[in-house]
């Protein structure tokens, strides 16, 4: 089936199989592999995107459900003049190791700061609890979000 | 909690350098193995055994090959070369023939236009199985029917001859007089479940036929050249026709040492003459790589009234699962470190790893040291209680130091500041208990179904552990690096470094460029992509060896390039270049005598690294739920090449050790994995991890380039033991098995 959707401000059309997830369509049909395929079961948050402004796991949304809707992926987060403050802070704080969880965490953290510009430690931990990271033990991810909160 | 980073100056050794791959990884630009695409690409899928043990009869692919979109269905009959492969011992079929020995073992392959078409065709591959009784208990395996006609113990002159059934390898170490008695004796039996590496990037790769009979494989791996050494014979190709390139790696932790899709993807690509991509699902990933060995350990510690250990007996049994993988080395490590970083004059260590029909086990961060650390640290706490001594004081009195002889006969040389890490860790300020009432997010169980904290008890534990650096026991380990020094159009010098070291997230690309900048005194240094095509082997990204080995190799190549530059008068004309490749070897090691377990030369291990950790936990004794409150640790690091990256390794390694203590276990029933998902196999989240207060103990290792030690493993070795000790302190229970379960903690 053919779907039409807006991704990172651009109109896209794609022919998808009815069972395909939005994640598969983004990665394999629209050339946007930034959202990651870590579990494809909605458990790890690595495929986090904004669907009409709401943070979702792209693996749990059918591509067909995104027909006519607006999606922002990690590739569309940065302004034209450089990385998003959360992206810059992740690198500065040493929050990136293998990086497979990073796009999802960056999208989730940017969403958190857009809603709660100065989160408490508990709010921060709660907000990111749906994003698994296996490398960092999270300490530097917390540092990065605090750094980004201070910068913006 | 992190120490303040040193000021970033020029990206040289000792500075907190930003990751060059940092921004691309945050923007989605960085290409992981599963992100790759090629024109005309097909999707590969693996047909896997639903049985843990079965005879394999006819494999009927006739319906599968006619399914829509299908280009190939392959079985063992289509493997042109060697049918078996393996990291240290070739016992694993590329595709099953005659027998399957574990749940999820690859039996056939499908390539199709769409991954769903490949999956559906895979369901139509008819395999005739005759189920056999699975061997699932590591103790009983020693008396059951042999699972393998040949096994490493049959290799002449290499391994100890062990007539018991299903023994992959056994080590018996006799040190001093194992009959020596002490004033006080404590014994214990310990058990560890199967832990999974649970890296987030599933096994993936893209195989591209070169049109000339050869193949290029882009894959997430830990050691490109050893992959090629295993892949090429199975494809019946000379090594130069198999080129393996490092694609972005989404974590490894030992789980990518063994092959996953490499041979399978190449077979499909060569058969269809199309690029083929294979991406495992999460469920497949849980069955598709080796795990940490589960263990049963019995220990007896004998000490005198003054608190000095006089004799240790340790019996370690590891379940290696269906194939050998790196079991032969894991069991040797377990035997080496069974007595912990303590000086003990007499010991008897009996360590065995067996074949079963359980999931295959191999390398995972800590590699044999994690299991024995959990046991020896529980024993040291028991001993402290029996002697009415402070547990930290007991450890100090027995701390291993340079000059001491280990049970395997190796005299410790170089840097091993055991007493220092104990003291530095013990000095850290433990946070005061947080009063009740408090936000439920900060109670055991978090914001779920919790009490108001009435039954919460707090405990504090301490643990000490150590491990080897680099490969051991006579393995001829080396690392190659190549440096191209050239002048740009403006005459300014620049360098390009080639090194096949696998960047798995640990930051080795940073180490390589830091060393090159330091040695060349140049800022313009770039690192070429990792591949088997342009440079010799770098060895494996494992055994805490990569920092040491690449530092040695890159430094030697850079010094040779500088020497040549000097000979040419110190400058290069535009277009002129210097291109040198150097191989670095660490100090030689020797194997153990198969009968006595004693080292046959100066050293069995290259060097050591140690760590001490204090953990504070709270246990809701009504609900059996836990909360890790705080962790403090002091770790021997030799010298921190990049302090920020070192702290990142310590925090992340601690999380994996905590996971094994509290939640992580691959569950099996008759050899079948029952929790192959992140819904059922839990790893620590942001709500599970406490702050980690880490102190770096810098005592440069004399044999290591820049004195730097690898740092990734010690936090994982020690964290499981530290968290378990804290749980014992909170509950008064023995807690001899990890992961500790809620029903182990209730009804006090």
Interface residues (C-beta under 8 A of the other chain):
Chain A: X17 X19 X20 X27 X28 X32 X33 X34 X35 X36 X37 X38 X39 X40 X41 X43 X44 X46 X73 X74 X75 X77 X78 X83 X86 X87 X88 X90 X91 X92 X94 X96 X97 X98 X99 X100 X101 X102 X103 X106 X122 X124 X125 X126 X128 X129 X130 X131 X132 X133 X134 X135 X136 X137 X138 X139 X140 X141 X142 X143
Chain B: X1 X2 X5 X16 X18 X19 X21 X22 X23 X25 X26 X27 X28 X29 X30 X31 X32 X34 X35 X37 X114 X116 X197 X198 X199 X200 X201 X202 X248 X249 X250 X251 X252 X253 X279 X281 X282 X439 X441 X442 X447 X504 X505 X506 X507 X644 X645 X647 X648 X651 X652 X653 X654 X655 X656 X677 X678 X679 X683 X684 X685 X686 X687 X689 X691 X692
